[in-house]
Amino acid sequence: MRLVFAGTPEVAVPSLDAVAASGHELVGVVTRPDAPAGRGRRLTASPVAQRAEELGVPVLKPEHPRDPDFQRELRALAPDCCPVVAYGALLPQSALDIPPYGWVNLHFSALPHWRGAAPVQHAIWAGDEVTGATTFRIVKELDAGPTFGVMTERIRPTDTAGDLLARLAEGGAGLLVATLDGIADGSLEARPQQAEGVSYAPKVEVEDARIDWSLPAVAIDRQVRACTPAPGAWTTYGGERLKLGPVTIIDGALPAGELAVGKHDVVVGTGTSAVRLGDVRAVGKKQMPAADWARGVRVASGSTLGDSGER
């Protein structure tokens, strides 16, 4: 089949590479426009655009896929099917109708669980033991189209969203190519999603990542891992924001938010067991082990994290 691949972030690159190396003909790539990045905030092409240029594949960067000029360019490429991984824009019906075999999305959950923008983060946050990736035909309703295939992946106790997404991106790339192969040879037929078990995974905003130290340690552990690397779990100390890396649940308890500072570690109380802080990042500073941060700002045991009772 003639394919036009749509995707934007780094997580889509393994699928782009797999499609390019497949027996199909990759005739174009669609990605989001260049965006400011880095300290200098220079306009930078997306990871998918950069990889497509290395592969020598034409790249389209519409402001929105409803743009008539973009749709004319897409029709000129005459794709049979458009595989999609984390493109980042809603596709209008006029664009969905262009390829005869539709737009086939690789979504990082076992649908109908966790439809939406942040399925991996929500799966970890909810304490799911297993998640997966699903290929489906895109329809107007959010992530509700008929499915072609699914793979499953166990969520490990220490997985961050970044860890889990990296594994799903690699495994999902093979699933996407297998799906395209099945569509091409007629051996694969899409099936409607189950009506039961639908759950949604909206984008995790910065405010969602703020730690409430009165919650149980298990809930805080999941929240921090779900928000790593983005948007980054955080709390406050002395009125300033402090970003947190993954924590470790330990025996013993302290009042919620209270700190116990040792030579080699920093422990904080929760609603249940205490947790040991891992790496932290204060405003304007580099990421560092919590004990180094505590020495640098002279944190004393009995100090607290979070606004409530902060001193």
C-alpha positions in Angstrom: 0.0 0.0 0.0 1.0 3.6 -0.5 1.2 5.1 3.0 1.3 8.6 4.5 2.4 8.5 8.2 1.2 11.0 10.7 2.9 11.6 14.0 4.8 14.2 16.0 6.8 13.3 19.2 9.7 11.0 19.8 7.4 8.2 20.8 6.1 8.0 17.2 9.6 7.6 15.7 9.9 3.7 16.2 6.6 3.3 14.3 7.8 5.6 11.5 11.0 3.6 11.2 9.0 0.3 11.1 6.7 1.6 8.4 9.6 2.9 6.4 11.3 -0.5 6.6 8.2 -2.5 5.8 7.1 -3.8 2.4 4.7 -0.8 2.0 5.6 2.4 0.1 6.0 5.4 2.4 5.2 8.4 0.2 4.8 11.2 2.8 4.8 12.2 6.5 2.4 14.6 8.2 3.4 16.2 11.5 2.8 19.3 13.6 4.4 22.6 12.6 7.8 23.6 14.0 7.5 24.8 17.6 9.8 26.7 20.0 12.1 24.4 22.0 15.1 24.6 24.3 16.4 27.6 26.3 16.7 29.8 23.2 13.1 28.9 22.3 14.1 28.5 18.6 11.6 27.0 16.2 12.4 23.3 16.0 11.1 20.6 13.7 9.3 17.7 15.5 11.2 14.4 16.1 9.1 12.8 13.4 9.8 15.6 10.9 13.6 15.3 11.6 13.5 11.5 11.1 11.4 11.8 8.0 13.9 14.2 6.5 16.8 11.8 7.3 14.8 9.1 5.5 14.2 11.4 2.5 10.4 11.4 2.8 8.3 14.5 1.9 7.0 16.2 5.1 3.7 18.1 5.4 3.3 20.5 8.4 -0.3 21.9 8.2 -1.4 24.4 10.9 -4.5 22.2 11.0 -5.5 19.2 8.9 -8.7 20.9 7.8 -6.7 23.3 5.7 -7.8 23.0 2.1 -4.2 23.3 0.8 -3.0 20.4 3.0 -5.9 18.2 1.9 -5.0 18.9 -1.7 -1.4 17.9 -1.1 -2.5 14.8 0.7 -4.8 13.8 -2.2 -1.9 14.3 -4.6 0.1 11.8 -2.6 -2.7 9.3 -3.2 -2.3 7.3 0.0 -4.2 4.0 0.4 -4.0 4.3 4.2 -2.6 6.7 6.7 -1.0 5.2 9.9 -1.1 7.5 12.9 0.9 7.6 16.1 0.5 10.6 18.5 -0.1 13.2 15.7 -1.6 15.7 18.1 -4.5 17.3 16.1 -8.1 16.3 15.5 -8.7 15.0 12.0 -11.9 16.3 10.2 -14.1 14.0 8.2 -12.9 15.5 5.0 -9.4 14.4 5.7 -10.5 11.0 7.1 -12.2 10.3 3.8 -9.1 10.8 1.6 -7.4 7.4 2.0 -9.6 4.4 0.9 -8.5 2.3 3.9 -8.8 5.2 6.3 -6.5 6.4 9.0 -5.2 3.6 11.3 -4.2 4.8 14.8 -1.8 3.1 17.2 -3.1 4.0 20.7 -1.1 3.2 23.8 -3.8 1.4 25.8 -5.9 -1.7 25.5 -9.1 -0.1 24.2 -11.8 0.7 25.3 -9.7 1.4 28.4 -8.1 4.9 28.6 -9.3 6.6 25.5 -7.7 10.1 25.3 -4.5 11.9 25.4 -2.6 10.4 28.3 -3.4 6.6 28.5 -0.1 5.5 29.9 0.0 8.1 32.7 -3.6 7.2 33.8 -2.9 3.5 33.7 0.0 3.9 36.1 -1.8 6.4 38.3 -4.8 4.1 38.6 -2.6 1.2 39.7 -3.4 -1.0 36.6 -1.3 -4.2 36.5 -1.5 -4.6 32.7 -2.0 -2.2 29.8 -1.2 -2.4 26.1 -1.4 -0.9 22.7 -4.3 -1.1 20.1 -4.6 -0.3 16.4 -8.0 1.0 15.3 -9.6 2.9 12.4 -10.1 6.6 13.4 -13.7 7.8 13.5 -15.1 11.2 14.6 -15.7 10.0 18.2 -12.6 10.0 20.4 -10.6 6.8 20.2 -13.9 4.9 19.6 -13.2 3.4 16.1 -13.2 -0.4 15.3 -10.1 -2.2 16.4 -7.7 -4.3 14.3 -5.2 -5.7 16.9 -3.9 -5.4 20.4 -0.8 -6.2 22.4 -0.5 -6.3 26.2 2.3 -5.1 28.5 2.7 -5.7 32.2 3.2 -2.5 34.3 6.2 -3.0 36.5 6.2 -1.7 40.1 8.9 0.9 39.4 7.7 2.0 35.9 7.5 5.7 35.1 5.3 6.9 32.3 8.4 7.3 30.3 9.6 3.8 30.9 6.3 2.2 30.0 5.7 4.4 27.0 9.1 3.5 25.5 8.3 -0.2 25.7 4.9 0.3 24.2 6.3 2.4 21.4 8.7 -0.3 20.4 6.2 -3.2 20.7 3.5 -1.1 19.1 5.6 -0.4 16.0 5.5 -4.1 15.2 1.7 -4.2 15.8 1.1 -1.3 13.5 3.1 -2.8 10.6 1.3 -6.2 11.2 -2.0 -4.4 11.1 -1.1 -2.6 7.8 0.0 -6.0 6.3 -3.3 -7.5 7.3 -5.3 -4.7 5.8 -3.3 -4.9 2.6 -3.8 -8.7 2.1 -7.4 -8.7 3.3 -6.7 -11.0 6.2 -7.6 -8.5 8.9 -11.0 -7.0 9.6 -11.8 -4.2 12.1 -14.2 -5.1 14.9 -16.3 -2.7 17.0 -15.0 -1.9 20.4 -16.8 -3.3 23.5 -19.4 -1.0 24.9 -18.4 -2.0 28.5 -15.3 -0.9 30.3 -14.8 2.5 28.6 -12.6 4.9 30.6 -11.0 8.2 29.6 -7.5 9.6 30.0 -7.5 13.4 29.6 -4.2 15.3 29.4 -2.4 15.5 32.8 -1.9 19.2 33.5 0.7 20.8 35.8 -1.7 21.4 38.6 -2.8 17.7 38.5 0.8 16.8 39.3 0.9 18.6 42.7 1.4 16.2 45.6 -1.1 16.1 48.5 1.0 14.6 51.3 -2.1 13.5 53.2 -2.7 10.8 50.6 -1.5 7.2 51.1 2.1 6.5 50.2 1.0 4.1 47.5 -1.1 6.8 45.8 1.7 9.3 45.9 4.2 6.7 44.5 1.8 6.1 41.5 1.2 9.8 41.0 4.9 10.6 40.9 5.7 7.8 38.5 2.7 8.7 36.3 3.9 12.3 36.0 7.5 11.3 35.2 8.9 12.7 33.0 6.1 15.1 32.1 4.6 17.2 33.5 6.7 16.3 36.5 5.3 15.8 40.0 5.9 18.7 42.4 5.4 20.1 45.8 6.6 23.3 47.5 9.3 24.1 50.1 9.5 27.6 51.6 6.9 28.7 49.1 8.9 27.7 46.0 8.2 24.8 43.7 10.2 21.6 44.0 10.0 18.9 41.3 10.1 15.3 42.4 11.4 12.2 40.8 10.2 8.7 41.8 10.0 8.0 45.5 10.5 4.8 47.5 7.9 3.6 50.1 9.6 2.7 53.4 8.7 1.4 56.8 7.8 3.9 59.5 5.6 7.0 59.5 5.8 10.7 59.9 3.1 13.4 60.0 2.0 14.2 56.4 4.5 16.4 54.7 7.0 16.4 57.5 10.7 15.9 56.6 13.3 13.8 58.3 16.7 14.7 56.9 19.6 12.3 57.2 23.2 12.3 55.9 22.3 10.2 52.8 18.5 10.5 52.5 15.5 12.7 52.9 12.2 11.1 54.1 8.8 12.7 54.1 5.6 11.7 55.8 2.3 10.8 53.9 -1.1 9.7 55.0 0.3 6.2 55.6 4.0 5.1 55.4 6.8 7.5 54.8 8.5 7.8 51.5 12.2 8.4 50.7 12.7 11.1 48.1 14.8 10.4 45.0 16.0 13.1 42.7 14.6 16.6 43.1 14.8 19.8 41.2 14.4 23.2 42.8 13.5 26.3 40.7 16.5 27.4 38.7 18.6 24.4 39.7 19.7 21.2 38.1 18.2 17.9 39.1 20.0 16.3 42.1 19.7 13.7 44.8 17.4 14.9 47.6 20.1 14.7 50.2 22.3 17.1 48.2 19.4 19.5 47.8 18.7 19.4 51.6 22.4 20.1 52.4 22.5 23.0 50.0 19.5 24.8 51.3 20.0 23.6 54.9 16.7 21.8 55.3 16.1 20.7 58.9 14.2 17.7 60.1 10.7 18.8 61.2 10.4 21.1 58.2 7.5 20.4 55.9 6.7 20.1 52.2 3.5 21.6 50.8 1.6 24.8 51.7 -0.2 23.4 54.7 1.8 24.2 57.8 4.9 25.0 55.8 7.7 26.5 57.8 
